[in-house]
Amino acid sequence: MIRLGLVVAEFNASVTEPMADAARDAAASADGDVEVTTELSVPGSYDTPLAADRLARRDDVDAVAVVGAIVTGDTDHDRVIGDATARALTRVSLDRDTPVTFGVSGPGMSGAEARERVEKGAEAVNAAVEMVRTLP
């Protein structure tokens, strides 16, 4: 049984809630040997690395899937948040020797474009499962 932690950003909930549903559905349909054992909701994508780190430390979590949505605004703030989040999640994965997958849509897209990419939630779970199965 592969035990997953799921981190869901609440900001842009019209995107992230369907992404989380897609993530849960992907886990449930993965040959019956994948389970989301722990789920944490955090305010936004920028907040996901700390939550992912906490889950990656747990003995009952084999991998962590992160879902969030970073939409564009009037400044480059979305790109700054996206870059910082991706780098921090990569660091968590390497520091904890635990797969942490990046199911975050954006930056550089509108809310409507992000809503068209809710499958990123399922992709994050599928990547986490593949990493657990691949790594010795």
N, C-alpha and C positions, 0 to 999 in steps of 0.2 A: 504494500500500500504506500503510495506516494502522498505525503502530507504537505499541503500547501498553506502558506500564509497569504492573505490577500490584503493589500493596502489600497484604500479607495479615497481619493481626494473629493471633498464635498463641493468645492468651488466649481461652478459650471455644472451643477447637478443634473441639468437637463441632458447633459452628455455623459457624465460619470455614472449616474445610476443605471442607464442601459448598458454601459460598459461593464459595470460590476455584474449585472444580470448575465451578460454574455460570458463573462469569466466563470461564474458559477455553473452555467449551463455546459461550458466546455469541460470543466472538471467532472461534472456528473456524467457526461457522455464519453469519458475516456476509459472505456473498457472496464469500468467498475473498480479500478485500482487506484483512483485518484480522489482525494477528499480535501476540501477546503476546511481545515481544522480550526483556523483562527482568522478573524477578519477585524481589521482596524480601520476606522474612518478618521480622517484628519482634515483640517480646514482647507488645504490646497495642495497642489502638486509640489510646491517648494517644501512642504512639511513632510513629504513621504519618506525621505531618506532616514530620518530618525526612527520612524515607525518600522520601516523595513529592517533597520539595524536591530531593533528590539526583537522582532520576529526571527531574524536570522540567528540570533543568539540562543534560541530555544531548542531543546533537544527533540521536541515533537513537531518541528518544522523542517522539511527537506529542501524547500525552495520558497521564494517569495515572489509573487506577481504584484506589480504595482499598476494601478490605473488612475488616470487623471486627464485633464484637458487644459491646455494652455492656449487661449485664443488671443488674437492680435488686438492691439489697441492703437492709440495715437502716438505711442512712443515705441522704443525698442525693448521695453520692459519684458515682453513675452519671450524674446530671444535670450535675455539675461537669465530669466527664471528657467527656461528650458535647458540652457547650457549648464547652469549650476546644479539643477536637479539630476540631469543625466550623469554628470561627473560624480556627484555625491553617491548616487545609486551604484555606479560602477565601483566606487571605492568600498562601499558596504559589501558588495559581492566578493571582492578580492580579499578584504580584511577578514571577513567571516568564513571564507571558503564555502560559500553557499550561493547557489544561483539566485540572482535578483533580476527579474525581467522588467523591461521598460514598456509598459502599455499606455503610454501617454501620447495623446494626439496633440499636434502643434509642436512648436510655435508656428506663427506665420499663417494661421488659418482663421477664418471667421467661425462664429458659433455654429452657423449652418453647415459649414464644411466639416467641423468637428463632429456634429451629430451624424454625418454620413459615414463616420469612421468608428462607430461603436464596436465594430468587430475587433478593434485593438485589444479589448478586454479578453476575448477568447484567444487571440494571438499571444498575449502575455502568458496565459495559463499553458497553452500548448508549448511555448518555448521553455517554460519552467520545467514541464514534464520531460521534454526532450533532453534538457540539460541534466536532469537527475538520472535519466536512463543512460546517458552518454558517458558521464563522468564516473571514473572508477571509485 
